[in-house]
Every structure is written in C-alpha cells, then in structure tokens.
C-alpha cells in the first residue's frame, strides 16, 4: 500500500485519475486531515473564532485569514471525499497518521526549516497553505486545548477519554471553558510571527514521517526542492535504477486525458477500466516500463529529447486502443492530442536522463528515492479563500 503524502487528499486535482489505474492492484493509503480527531477534545472552534474577533487583537486579520483557509479546506475536503467515495472499495483506504504537534514539535520544525539551504521566503512558497491551516487548526484545538484544559490527566487517561468520546453516537458535546488560556497562547503565537511563518512551520509537522518510508506518492512536488536543500547526504544514481517512476510518468501522460480531472464522470470511467480492463492496464504498464528502460539507455540528452515522443507514440498505439476501446481513427486523434505538448515530453526526457546518467537523488533517513508527483496534469480550479 502506497501512502499519499504529505497532504491529505483534500482537493480533487491533487491526484491524477491515472494513478488509480496504474496502482489498481494495490490500494492507496490516504491520510485523513490533521483536524479529523480534533473533535475528541470537545473544543468549540467556532466559538473561539468569535471570541477572538470580539476582542479585535492586533493580529485579528491574520487569525481571520487562518479561519478562512481552514473553512475552505474543510468544505473542499468534504466535496472531494464525496466525489471519490465510489473508488474506496477498490482504490483507496483512509488512515489516521499519528505524529506530534505540540511545543516540542513546533520548535523541531522551526529548526528543520532553518537547516535548509533555501531562504525562508522561498521555503514558504513551497508549502500548501490550506493544508498548513488544517495542521494549525489541530495544533490549537487539540494539542494546546488539551494541554490547557486537561493538564491534570495522564496520557493514558487522555487516550481513554478520546476512545469514550469517539463512541458517542452524535459525537462528543462541546466543552464550556474559559478561553483566556488559549487566547493568550494565540496572542503569543500570532502576535510575534507572521501568518506565513506560522503556516510554514505548521506544514512541516508531518515531514519527519518520511524518514521511515522508502517511497511515497508525493502530493506536493514542490517539497522535493525543500527536501533536497536539507543537510542530508546526496548521492548519485547507480544501477539498478528504479525506472518505475518514469514508467508511471509516461503512463500518466498517456491516460490522463480520459480520467482527469477527477469528477463523477471520470470516477465512473476509472471504475469501468479497473474492473473490466485490468489486463489491458497491466499491458500498458509493462509497455511503459519497457520504454523507460529503452529510452534510459540513451546517453545523449539532446537526442533523447528529440526522439522520446516519436518513440513512445510508435510503441503504445495498440495498448491504448485496447485499453480505451477505440478504433484506429479515434486512437490516432487521441494520440495526436497526447503528444501535442512537446515541452511535457522534453521534461520527461530530462528527468529520465538525470535519473539514469547520475543525477542527484535525495537520501534522508531510509532513502527518499525518486519521488514522483501523482497530481492531475489537467489544470483544476484553484482553491482560494
């Protein structure tokens, strides 16, 4: 089972429908949002947002923006979850990730950011601010709430409390508390740092989980640049090279027009293809891997960039026709569209050349090797507050 990481699948375009085809024989692990378990604390977040707004602190504008990002994240996640629900049985499994988000973790993530060779201003542009808002939401309304209002309970007692709360039919009731302690904490946090700094630190809560994973399905390709900037050992590629990431990228380009963006129609297409044409999917996968291997033998980057599109197109027509159940004329039109974007194929050629000819690989902990984005290649609507 491959983990989609570090973001939860909150926005439809974060995953290409092609991924459900390529990995049809094993489910995705989709981590639920950080805020999923926040209800166990009994914190009434909306009441606290009103509490802050009534007091109009100097950092109120930042807190309102945090609230807007958080609300947008939650509503979009709900819609996305409803859209992909039909794929749950065969395509994915939801999991809850457990990792620290308290004060020690906050300081540790600040140190992580500081250790990067990139300036903070650049690191801040690499994160997903909506996912960061949900991490911050959980930090405030779970970790800090429990710290302030359940300080007399042991870890075991808190676990037992959470278990009992989760079993309640309609969810646990909101707790009535004096918001002063949490307000003072937010005053120290938002009053001393910009929202950009707070979001960037919050986004890093999950990142250390990578040290225990050899491969992930990367939800945010921007993070490769950040990970590569950390003070981890950098090595060069040696045989045998894992060409599966290149095969996947070729497969994605070939199939994405029929299964992206993720919506009700493409979900139905994905179900039909995975249930009725699994052998054809596997045939195309094998062809893509063979192509990655053949093209990987080219040692001249310019030649590789010139021949990659023509070489792939001339080798996959039969597999595409069988998988998508097209006649020859329609297959030709489909492939004309797929190979019309020469820049995309030049980019794949460059990535393949770097991988096979000694390009740098990220090694951190258990070797983060050849991370590949699984996002949709089709432009979707951007989420804005």
ROTORGU-611408 format. One record per residue (C-alpha): residue number from 1; residue in three letters; y, x, z. Coordinates in steps of 0.1 Angstrom, whole numbers, padded with zeros to 4 digits, m for minus. Each point is the difference from the previous one (the first is absolute). Last residue first. Example, Ala and Ser with C-alpha at 12.3 -4.5 7.8 and 13.67 -1.06 7.14 Angstrom:
2
+------+--------+-------+-------+-------+
! fipa ! vexmar !    py !    px !    pz !
+------+--------+-------+-------+-------+
!    2 !    ser ! m0011 !  0137 !  0071 !
!    1 !    ala ! m0034 ! m0014 !  0007 !
+------+--------+-------+-------+-------+
//
This chain:
385
+------+--------+-------+-------+-------+
! fipa ! vexmar !    py !    px !    pz !
+------+--------+-------+-------+-------+
!  385 !    unk !  0318 ! m0101 !  0004 !
!  384 !    unk ! m0014 !  0013 ! m0032 !
!  383 !    unk ! m0035 !  0000 ! m0013 !
!  382 !    unk ! m0002 !  0013 ! m0036 !
!  381 !    unk ! m0014 ! m0024 ! m0025 !
!  380 !    unk ! m0029 !  0017 ! m0018 !
!  379 !    unk ! m0001 !  0028 ! m0026 !
!  378 !    unk ! m0035 !  0002 ! m0015 !
!  377 !    unk ! m0018 !  0033 !  0008 !
!  376 !    unk ! m0014 ! m0016 !  0031 !
!  375 !    unk ! m0005 !  0023 !  0029 !
!  374 !    unk ! m0031 !  0020 !  0006 !
!  373 !    unk !  0017 !  0033 !  0005 !
!  372 !    unk ! m0023 !  0030 ! m0001 !
!  371 !    unk ! m0005 !  0026 !  0026 !
!  370 !    unk ! m0018 !  0032 ! m0012 !
!  369 !    unk ! m0013 !  0013 !  0032 !
!  368 !    unk !  0013 ! m0005 !  0035 !
!  367 !    unk ! m0022 !  0026 !  0016 !
!  366 !    unk ! m0014 ! m0008 !  0035 !
!  365 !    unk !  0030 !  0014 !  0018 !
!  364 !    unk !  0026 !  0002 ! m0027 !
!  363 !    unk ! m0008 !  0015 ! m0034 !
!  362 !    unk !  0023 ! m0011 ! m0028 !
!  361 !    unk ! m0010 !  0014 ! m0034 !
!  360 !    unk !  0021 !  0024 ! m0021 !
!  359 !    unk ! m0009 !  0002 ! m0037 !
!  358 !    unk ! m0027 !  0025 ! m0010 !
!  357 !    unk ! m0008 ! m0009 ! m0036 !
!  356 !    unk ! m0021 ! m0032 !  0006 !
!  355 !    unk !  0024 ! m0019 !  0022 !
!  354 !    unk !  0032 !  0011 ! m0017 !
!  353 !    unk ! m0014 ! m0007 ! m0034 !
!  352 !    unk ! m0011 ! m0035 !  0011 !
!  351 !    unk !  0034 ! m0008 !  0014 !
!  350 !    unk !  0017 !  0012 ! m0031 !
!  349 !    unk ! m0023 ! m0020 ! m0023 !
!  348 !    unk !  0006 ! m0031 !  0022 !
!  347 !    unk !  0037 !  0005 ! m0004 !
!  346 !    unk ! m0003 !  0004 ! m0038 !
!  345 !    unk ! m0020 ! m0032 !  0000 !
!  344 !    unk !  0028 ! m0019 !  0018 !
!  343 !    unk !  0027 !  0015 ! m0023 !
!  342 !    unk ! m0019 ! m0012 ! m0031 !
!  341 !    unk !  0005 ! m0037 !  0009 !
!  340 !    unk ! m0014 ! m0017 ! m0031 !
!  339 !    unk ! m0035 !  0009 !  0010 !
!  338 !    unk ! m0008 ! m0032 !  0019 !
!  337 !    unk !  0018 ! m0022 ! m0024 !
!  336 !    unk ! m0018 !  0013 ! m0031 !
!  335 !    unk ! m0032 ! m0002 !  0021 !
!  334 !    unk !  0004 ! m0038 !  0004 !
!  333 !    unk !  0009 ! m0005 ! m0037 !
!  332 !    unk ! m0031 !  0020 ! m0010 !
!  331 !    unk ! m0022 ! m0020 !  0024 !
!  330 !    unk !  0014 ! m0032 ! m0014 !
!  329 !    unk ! m0010 !  0010 ! m0035 !
!  328 !    unk ! m0035 !  0012 !  0011 !
!  327 !    unk ! m0008 ! m0032 !  0019 !
!  326 !    unk !  0006 !  0000 !  0038 !
!  325 !    unk ! m0024 ! m0006 !  0029 !
!  324 !    unk !  0021 !  0019 !  0025 !
!  323 !    unk ! m0028 !  0023 !  0011 !
!  322 !    unk ! m0018 !  0002 ! m0034 !
!  321 !    unk !  0031 !  0007 ! m0021 !
!  320 !    unk !  0013 !  0025 !  0026 !
!  319 !    unk ! m0033 !  0018 !  0000 !
!  318 !    unk ! m0002 !  0001 ! m0039 !
!  317 !    unk !  0036 !  0012 ! m0003 !
!  316 !    unk ! m0003 !  0027 !  0026 !
!  315 !    unk ! m0005 !  0033 ! m0019 !
!  314 !    unk !  0026 !  0000 ! m0028 !
!  313 !    unk !  0026 ! m0012 !  0025 !
!  312 !    unk ! m0007 !  0028 !  0024 !
!  311 !    unk !  0003 !  0028 ! m0027 !
!  310 !    unk !  0031 ! m0015 ! m0015 !
!  309 !    unk !  0018 ! m0003 !  0033 !
!  308 !    unk ! m0010 !  0035 !  0013 !
!  307 !    unk !  0006 !  0020 ! m0032 !
!  306 !    unk !  0037 !  0010 !  0003 !
!  305 !    unk !  0001 !  0004 !  0037 !
!  304 !    unk ! m0031 !  0021 !  0000 !
!  303 !    unk !  0013 !  0022 ! m0028 !
!  302 !    unk !  0032 !  0006 !  0020 !
!  301 !    unk ! m0020 !  0007 !  0032 !
!  300 !    unk ! m0023 !  0026 ! m0017 !
!  299 !    unk ! m0031 !  0006 !  0022 !
!  298 !    unk ! m0019 ! m0031 ! m0012 !
!  297 !    unk ! m0033 ! m0004 !  0020 !
!  296 !    unk !  0016 ! m0028 !  0020 !
!  295 !    unk !  0001 ! m0021 ! m0032 !
!  294 !    unk ! m0038 ! m0001 ! m0001 !
!  293 !    unk ! m0004 ! m0006 !  0037 !
!  292 !    unk !  0026 ! m0027 !  0001 !
!  291 !    unk ! m0016 ! m0016 ! m0031 !
!  290 !    unk ! m0034 !  0000 !  0017 !
!  289 !    unk !  0015 ! m0016 !  0031 !
!  288 !    unk !  0017 ! m0027 ! m0022 !
!  287 !    unk ! m0033 ! m0007 ! m0018 !
!  286 !    unk ! m0018 ! m0004 !  0032 !
!  285 !    unk !  0026 ! m0024 !  0013 !
!  284 !    unk ! m0002 ! m0020 ! m0033 !
!  283 !    unk ! m0037 ! m0004 !  0004 !
!  282 !    unk !  0003 ! m0010 !  0037 !
!  281 !    unk !  0025 ! m0027 ! m0010 !
!  280 !    unk ! m0024 ! m0012 ! m0027 !
!  279 !    unk ! m0028 ! m0002 !  0025 !
!  278 !    unk !  0021 ! m0020 !  0024 !
!  277 !    unk !  0009 ! m0025 ! m0027 !
!  276 !    unk ! m0008 ! m0034 !  0015 !
!  275 !    unk !  0010 !  0003 !  0036 !
!  274 !    unk !  0025 !  0028 ! m0002 !
!  273 !    unk !  0016 ! m0013 ! m0032 !
!  272 !    unk !  0002 ! m0037 !  0011 !
!  271 !    unk !  0014 !  0009 !  0034 !
!  270 !    unk !  0026 !  0023 ! m0015 !
!  269 !    unk !  0011 ! m0026 ! m0025 !
!  268 !    unk !  0003 ! m0026 !  0028 !
!  267 !    unk !  0022 !  0024 !  0020 !
!  266 !    unk !  0020 !  0006 ! m0032 !
!  265 !    unk !  0008 ! m0037 ! m0003 !
!  264 !    unk !  0009 ! m0005 !  0037 !
!  263 !    unk !  0022 !  0031 !  0001 !
!  262 !    unk ! m0004 !  0038 !  0001 !
!  261 !    unk !  0021 !  0015 ! m0027 !
!  260 !    unk ! m0022 !  0011 ! m0017 !
!  259 !    unk ! m0035 ! m0007 ! m0010 !
!  258 !    unk !  0000 ! m0001 ! m0038 !
!  257 !    unk !  0027 !  0026 ! m0007 !
!  256 !    unk ! m0015 !  0022 !  0028 !
!  255 !    unk ! m0033 !  0007 ! m0018 !
!  254 !    unk !  0006 !  0032 ! m0021 !
!  253 !    unk !  0027 !  0015 !  0022 !
!  252 !    unk ! m0022 ! m0005 !  0031 !
!  251 !    unk ! m0031 !  0015 ! m0016 !
!  250 !    unk !  0019 !  0031 ! m0010 !
!  249 !    unk !  0014 !  0003 !  0036 !
!  248 !    unk ! m0034 ! m0005 !  0014 !
!  247 !    unk ! m0016 !  0027 ! m0022 !
!  246 !    unk !  0028 !  0023 !  0012 !
!  245 !    unk ! m0007 ! m0008 !  0037 !
!  244 !    unk ! m0038 !  0004 ! m0007 !
!  243 !    unk !  0006 !  0035 ! m0014 !
!  242 !    unk ! m0009 !  0017 !  0033 !
!  241 !    unk !  0000 !  0037 ! m0010 !
!  240 !    unk ! m0032 !  0019 !  0006 !
!  239 !    unk !  0014 !  0025 ! m0004 !
!  238 !    unk !  0031 !  0014 !  0017 !
!  237 !    unk !  0035 ! m0015 !  0004 !
!  236 !    unk !  0026 !  0021 !  0017 !
!  235 !    unk !  0007 !  0000 !  0037 !
!  234 !    unk !  0029 ! m0011 !  0022 !
!  233 !    unk ! m0003 !  0004 !  0037 !
!  232 !    unk !  0020 ! m0025 !  0020 !
!  231 !    unk !  0036 !  0005 !  0010 !
!  230 !    unk !  0011 ! m0034 ! m0014 !
!  229 !    unk !  0017 ! m0003 ! m0034 !
!  228 !    unk ! m0031 ! m0010 ! m0018 !
!  227 !    unk ! m0003 ! m0030 !  0023 !
!  226 !    unk !  0035 ! m0011 ! m0008 !
!  225 !    unk ! m0005 !  0003 ! m0038 !
!  224 !    unk ! m0033 ! m0018 !  0002 !
!  223 !    unk !  0018 ! m0027 !  0020 !
!  222 !    unk !  0018 ! m0013 ! m0031 !
!  221 !    unk ! m0033 ! m0013 ! m0013 !
!  220 !    unk !  0002 ! m0028 !  0026 !
!  219 !    unk ! m0031 ! m0021 !  0002 !
!  218 !    unk ! m0024 !  0029 ! m0003 !
!  217 !    unk ! m0036 ! m0009 ! m0003 !
!  216 !    unk ! m0014 !  0025 !  0025 !
!  215 !    unk ! m0021 !  0031 ! m0001 !
!  214 !    unk ! m0013 !  0026 !  0025 !
!  213 !    unk !  0011 ! m0020 !  0030 !
!  212 !    unk !  0003 !  0013 !  0036 !
!  211 !    unk !  0033 !  0018 ! m0005 !
!  210 !    unk !  0014 ! m0031 ! m0017 !
!  209 !    unk !  0003 ! m0019 !  0032 !
!  208 !    unk !  0029 !  0023 !  0007 !
!  207 !    unk !  0021 ! m0022 ! m0024 !
!  206 !    unk ! m0002 ! m0033 !  0019 !
!  205 !    unk !  0031 !  0003 !  0023 !
!  204 !    unk !  0020 !  0017 ! m0028 !
!  203 !    unk !  0017 ! m0032 ! m0012 !
!  202 !    unk !  0017 ! m0004 !  0035 !
!  201 !    unk !  0017 !  0034 ! m0004 !
!  200 !    unk !  0014 ! m0009 ! m0034 !
!  199 !    unk !  0011 ! m0035 !  0013 !
!  198 !    unk !  0018 !  0014 !  0030 !
!  197 !    unk !  0018 !  0027 ! m0021 !
!  196 !    unk !  0011 ! m0025 ! m0026 !
!  195 !    unk !  0011 ! m0024 !  0026 !
!  194 !    unk !  0023 !  0026 !  0013 !
!  193 !    unk ! m0005 !  0016 !  0034 !
!  192 !    unk !  0016 !  0000 !  0034 !
!  191 !    unk !  0009 ! m0037 !  0006 !
!  190 !    unk ! m0031 ! m0013 ! m0018 !
!  189 !    unk ! m0023 !  0018 !  0024 !
!  188 !    unk !  0019 !  0001 !  0033 !
!  187 !    unk !  0012 ! m0036 ! m0005 !
!  186 !    unk ! m0035 ! m0010 ! m0010 !
!  185 !    unk ! m0012 !  0013 !  0033 !
!  184 !    unk !  0027 ! m0018 !  0019 !
!  183 !    unk ! m0008 ! m0033 ! m0018 !
!  182 !    unk ! m0037 !  0005 !  0009 !
!  181 !    unk !  0009 !  0004 !  0037 !
!  180 !    unk !  0025 ! m0029 !  0000 !
!  179 !    unk ! m0022 ! m0025 ! m0017 !
!  178 !    unk ! m0009 ! m0018 !  0033 !
!  177 !    unk ! m0033 ! m0016 ! m0009 !
!  176 !    unk ! m0015 ! m0033 ! m0009 !
!  175 !    unk ! m0033 !  0006 ! m0018 !
!  174 !    unk ! m0009 ! m0016 ! m0033 !
!  173 !    unk ! m0032 ! m0019 !  0002 !
!  172 !    unk ! m0033 !  0016 ! m0012 !
!  171 !    unk ! m0015 ! m0011 ! m0033 !
!  170 !    unk ! m0008 ! m0036 ! m0009 !
!  169 !    unk ! m0037 !  0002 !  0010 !
!  168 !    unk !  0003 !  0027 !  0026 !
!  167 !    unk ! m0026 !  0027 ! m0007 !
!  166 !    unk !  0026 !  0026 ! m0010 !
!  165 !    unk !  0017 ! m0003 !  0034 !
!  164 !    unk ! m0032 !  0007 !  0019 !
!  163 !    unk ! m0007 !  0031 ! m0020 !
!  162 !    unk !  0036 !  0012 !  0004 !
!  161 !    unk ! m0002 ! m0005 !  0038 !
!  160 !    unk ! m0033 !  0019 !  0001 !
!  159 !    unk !  0015 !  0029 ! m0019 !
!  158 !    unk !  0031 ! m0001 !  0022 !
!  157 !    unk ! m0022 !  0001 !  0031 !
!  156 !    unk ! m0020 !  0030 ! m0013 !
!  155 !    unk !  0033 !  0018 ! m0008 !
!  154 !    unk !  0011 ! m0006 !  0036 !
!  153 !    unk !  0026 ! m0027 !  0009 !
!  152 !    unk !  0031 !  0006 !  0020 !
!  151 !    unk !  0022 !  0008 ! m0030 !
!  150 !    unk ! m0006 ! m0034 ! m0016 !
!  149 !    unk !  0036 ! m0010 ! m0007 !
!  148 !    unk !  0016 !  0033 ! m0009 !
!  147 !    unk ! m0029 !  0019 ! m0015 !
!  146 !    unk ! m0015 ! m0031 ! m0015 !
!  145 !    unk !  0033 ! m0008 ! m0018 !
!  144 !    unk !  0003 !  0036 ! m0011 !
!  143 !    unk ! m0034 !  0002 ! m0017 !
!  142 !    unk ! m0002 ! m0036 ! m0013 !
!  141 !    unk !  0034 ! m0014 ! m0009 !
!  140 !    unk !  0019 !  0033 ! m0006 !
!  139 !    unk ! m0026 !  0022 ! m0016 !
!  138 !    unk ! m0015 ! m0030 ! m0018 !
!  137 !    unk !  0033 ! m0009 ! m0016 !
!  136 !    unk !  0007 !  0037 ! m0008 !
!  135 !    unk ! m0033 !  0002 ! m0019 !
!  134 !    unk !  0010 ! m0032 ! m0018 !
!  133 !    unk !  0034 !  0014 ! m0009 !
!  132 !    unk ! m0017 !  0032 ! m0014 !
!  131 !    unk ! m0021 ! m0022 ! m0023 !
!  130 !    unk !  0032 ! m0015 ! m0013 !
!  129 !    unk !  0018 !  0034 ! m0002 !
!  128 !    unk ! m0028 !  0015 ! m0023 !
!  127 !    unk !  0005 !  0037 !  0004 !
!  126 !    unk !  0009 !  0027 ! m0025 !
!  125 !    unk !  0038 ! m0004 !  0002 !
!  124 !    unk !  0001 !  0010 !  0037 !
!  123 !    unk ! m0018 !  0032 ! m0008 !
!  122 !    unk !  0028 !  0010 ! m0023 !
!  121 !    unk !  0027 ! m0005 !  0026 !
!  120 !    unk ! m0021 !  0018 !  0026 !
!  119 !    unk !  0001 !  0031 ! m0021 !
!  118 !    unk ! m0034 !  0010 ! m0014 !
!  117 !    unk ! m0019 !  0030 !  0013 !
!  116 !    unk ! m0016 ! m0024 !  0025 !
!  115 !    unk ! m0004 !  0011 !  0036 !
!  114 !    unk !  0029 ! m0023 !  0011 !
!  113 !    unk ! m0019 ! m0030 ! m0013 !
!  112 !    unk ! m0030 !  0008 !  0021 !
!  111 !    unk !  0021 !  0008 !  0030 !
!  110 !    unk !  0016 ! m0035 ! m0003 !
!  109 !    unk ! m0036 ! m0014 ! m0003 !
!  108 !    unk ! m0010 !  0018 !  0033 !
!  107 !    unk !  0030 ! m0014 !  0018 !
!  106 !    unk ! m0008 ! m0035 ! m0010 !
!  105 !    unk ! m0037 !  0005 !  0008 !
!  104 !    unk !  0009 !  0011 !  0035 !
!  103 !    unk !  0023 ! m0030 !  0004 !
!  102 !    unk ! m0025 ! m0026 ! m0011 !
!  101 !    unk ! m0015 ! m0008 ! m0034 !
!  100 !    unk ! m0035 !  0014 !  0005 !
!   99 !    unk ! m0028 ! m0009 ! m0025 !
!   98 !    unk ! m0025 ! m0027 ! m0006 !
!   97 !    unk ! m0004 ! m0013 ! m0035 !
!   96 !    unk ! m0011 ! m0037 ! m0004 !
!   95 !    unk ! m0023 ! m0007 ! m0029 !
!   94 !    unk !  0000 ! m0024 ! m0029 !
!   93 !    unk ! m0029 !  0001 ! m0025 !
!   92 !    unk !  0004 !  0001 ! m0037 !
!   91 !    unk ! m0014 ! m0009 ! m0034 !
!   90 !    unk ! m0031 ! m0022 !  0001 !
!   89 !    unk !  0007 ! m0026 !  0027 !
!   88 !    unk !  0037 !  0007 !  0002 !
!   87 !    unk !  0009 ! m0005 ! m0036 !
!   86 !    unk !  0008 ! m0037 !  0003 !
!   85 !    unk !  0025 !  0010 !  0028 !
!   84 !    unk !  0020 !  0021 ! m0024 !
!   83 !    unk !  0029 ! m0025 ! m0005 !
!   82 !    unk !  0000 ! m0013 !  0036 !
!   81 !    unk !  0003 !  0035 !  0013 !
!   80 !    unk !  0029 !  0007 ! m0023 !
!   79 !    unk !  0019 ! m0031 !  0011 !
!   78 !    unk ! m0005 !  0009 !  0037 !
!   77 !    unk !  0009 !  0037 ! m0005 !
!   76 !    unk !  0032 ! m0012 ! m0018 !
!   75 !    unk !  0010 ! m0021 !  0030 !
!   74 !    unk ! m0007 !  0027 !  0026 !
!   73 !    unk !  0018 !  0028 ! m0020 !
!   72 !    unk !  0030 ! m0021 ! m0007 !
!   71 !    unk !  0003 ! m0009 !  0037 !
!   70 !    unk ! m0003 !  0036 !  0010 !
!   69 !    unk !  0026 !  0011 ! m0025 !
!   68 !    unk !  0024 ! m0027 !  0012 !
!   67 !    unk ! m0006 !  0009 !  0037 !
!   66 !    unk !  0006 !  0037 ! m0006 !
!   65 !    unk !  0032 ! m0010 ! m0019 !
!   64 !    unk !  0011 ! m0020 !  0030 !
!   63 !    unk ! m0007 !  0029 !  0023 !
!   62 !    unk !  0020 !  0024 ! m0022 !
!   61 !    unk !  0030 ! m0025 !  0001 !
!   60 !    unk ! m0004 ! m0004 !  0037 !
!   59 !    unk !  0004 !  0037 !  0008 !
!   58 !    unk !  0034 ! m0004 !  0017 !
!   57 !    unk ! m0015 ! m0028 !  0021 !
!   56 !    unk !  0007 ! m0036 ! m0008 !
!   55 !    unk ! m0013 ! m0015 !  0032 !
!   54 !    unk ! m0011 ! m0033 ! m0017 !
!   53 !    unk ! m0017 !  0019 ! m0027 !
!   52 !    unk ! m0021 !  0019 !  0024 !
!   51 !    unk ! m0013 ! m0031 !  0017 !
!   50 !    unk ! m0005 ! m0017 ! m0033 !
!   49 !    unk ! m0023 !  0029 ! m0011 !
!   48 !    unk ! m0017 ! m0003 !  0034 !
!   47 !    unk ! m0007 ! m0037 ! m0005 !
!   46 !    unk ! m0014 !  0008 ! m0034 !
!   45 !    unk ! m0023 !  0027 !  0015 !
!   44 !    unk ! m0016 ! m0023 !  0026 !
!   43 !    unk ! m0023 !  0026 !  0016 !
!   42 !    unk ! m0034 ! m0014 !  0010 !
!   41 !    unk ! m0015 !  0035 ! m0001 !
!   40 !    unk ! m0029 ! m0012 ! m0020 !
!   39 !    unk !  0023 ! m0012 ! m0028 !
!   38 !    unk !  0006 !  0036 ! m0009 !
!   37 !    unk ! m0036 !  0004 ! m0014 !
!   36 !    unk !  0009 ! m0005 ! m0036 !
!   35 !    unk !  0033 !  0018 !  0003 !
!   34 !    unk ! m0015 !  0032 ! m0015 !
!   33 !    unk ! m0009 ! m0018 ! m0031 !
!   32 !    unk ! m0037 ! m0004 ! m0008 !
!   31 !    unk ! m0018 !  0030 ! m0015 !
!   30 !    unk ! m0017 ! m0008 ! m0033 !
!   29 !    unk ! m0034 !  0016 ! m0002 !
!   28 !    unk ! m0010 ! m0003 ! m0036 !
!   27 !    unk ! m0035 ! m0012 ! m0009 !
!   26 !    unk ! m0026 !  0020 ! m0019 !
!   25 !    unk ! m0017 ! m0008 ! m0033 !
!   24 !    unk !  0032 ! m0014 ! m0015 !
!   23 !    unk !  0018 !  0033 !  0004 !
!   22 !    unk !  0012 !  0003 ! m0036 !
!   21 !    unk !  0004 ! m0038 ! m0004 !
!   20 !    unk !  0019 ! m0007 !  0033 !
!   19 !    unk !  0021 !  0031 ! m0008 !
!   18 !    unk !  0009 ! m0014 ! m0034 !
!   17 !    unk !  0019 ! m0028 !  0018 !
!   16 !    unk !  0025 !  0026 !  0008 !
!   15 !    unk !  0009 !  0002 !  0037 !
!   14 !    unk !  0036 !  0003 !  0014 !
!   13 !    unk !  0011 ! m0027 ! m0025 !
!   12 !    unk ! m0010 ! m0029 !  0023 !
!   11 !    unk !  0021 !  0010 !  0030 !
!   10 !    unk ! m0013 !  0001 !  0036 !
!    9 !    unk ! m0032 !  0021 ! m0006 !
!    8 !    unk !  0005 !  0020 !  0032 !
!    7 !    unk !  0016 !  0034 ! m0006 !
!    6 !    unk ! m0016 !  0034 !  0007 !
!    5 !    unk ! m0025 ! m0005 ! m0015 !
!    4 !    unk ! m0026 ! m0021 ! m0019 !
!    3 !    unk ! m0033 !  0011 !  0016 !
!    2 !    unk ! m0030 !  0005 ! m0021 !
!    1 !    unk ! m0034 ! m0014 !  0010 !
+------+--------+-------+-------+-------+
//
